[in-house]
Amino acid sequence: MIPTSDGPVAELLSIGSELLAGETVDTNASFLGSALARLGIPLRSIRALPDERAVIAAAFAEARARVPLVVVTGGLGPTHDDLTREGLADALGEALLHDPVLEAELRARFAAFGTMPESNLRQALRIPSAEALPNPIGSAPGWWVDRDECVAVLMPGVPSEMRRMWEEQVVPRLQARFALRPVHARTVKTFGMGESGLAELVGDLLGAPGDGVEAGIYAHDDGVHLRFSTRGDAGALNAPVARALTLVSRYAYGTDDDDLAALALAALGRAGAATVASREADTGGTLLAILSAAEPMTGAARFIGGVLDGGGATSAPGADAAIQLSLLPIDVHGRSRVRVSVAGVVSMPMLEVRVHGSGPQRQRRAAFAALDAVRRALGQPAG
């Protein structure tokens, strides 16, 4: 096992042949990568594995030899191809034994629905070194296995079950088991400048912010984010964040949890609109989806629905103002632009903004470009 001076590191095993076949998107990996980082446990690798016992066992053995924490999702169901338990048992040289307490819990869960299928008894198997982790919303218990200076955490693949088990059962155990140094992070969010151009604007701030602070730059559909993090005093982040906001003031729209949709609605509210609707063409309803998910802000206009030109409309009559968006076809040079305007008690003349990407990504970027244009035109300051 490779020791680290800054605390534990982890590897993630995502188990399920459906992940490798592209039938299921591994949202668990994204969630756990972020959650582990906040705890101060960086991920060294993420591996997707098929439902093959020997492959799973080998992956467990290899990961346990490298890191002090192995986090696993999937393969804890009742069917013949749920082989995570068997794989870890093989890697540790332990036998799977029937646990009468787990069986009683399973039968009690199924009592309200009728007779429990006998196949579910597989979920009552446990190796001697495993502590069962309760699953209040599913039939698959997790495992906590602390052996040979390595912890293996097994959780269900169903995202809702995994997340609840992670928060309620795993995080407290990790905090008690390891000397964690949580990561504090701040983000400066920008729109309208590419990743390389923004990197030039902030210059040395990305390379060496100082005071134990690390910096990175990341491109997203809602713009380019500058992220500053530290394992030390959170106050050390204030200076680089303030400096970054000064350097990129022309493009910054907010920090941390700010989002373009909420800021655009706030701008419309400040301008006099109590309610807002959307009308969009050739964007697949992305503007409607993004505005519907926006967190409400005090004084912001309330989004009441949208219309999709070409069908699939959700009626939104009676709105004080409407954001109108049209994604133009890609021209002969491979460029694409979006037209956006606002009509009603709050108005904004039509603007054209250039967007990049293809397919759904191009549609999402068009929606965010429209929201940024509204924010800018109505004078919404950065958060």
Buried (B, 14 or more C-beta within 10 A) or exposed (E): EEEEEEBBBBBBBBBBBBBBEEEBEBEBBEBBBEBBBBBBBBBBEBBBBBBBBEBBBBBBBBBBEBBBBBBBBBBBBBEEEBBBBBBBBBBBEBEBEEBEEBBEBBBEBBEEEEEBEEEBBBBBBBBEBBEBBEBEEBBBBBBBBBBEEBBBBBBBBBEEBBBBBBEEBBBEBBEEBBEBBBBBBBBBBBBBBEBEEBBEBBEEBBEEBEEEBBBEBEEEBBBBBBBBBBBEEBEBBEBBBEBBBEBBEEBBBBBEEBBBBBBBBBBBBBBEBBBBBBBBBBBBBBBBBBBBEBEEBEEBBBBBBBBBBEEEBBEBEEBBBBBBBBBBEEEEEEEBBBBBBBBBBBEBEEBEBEBBEEEEEBBBBBBBBBBBBBBBBBEBEBB
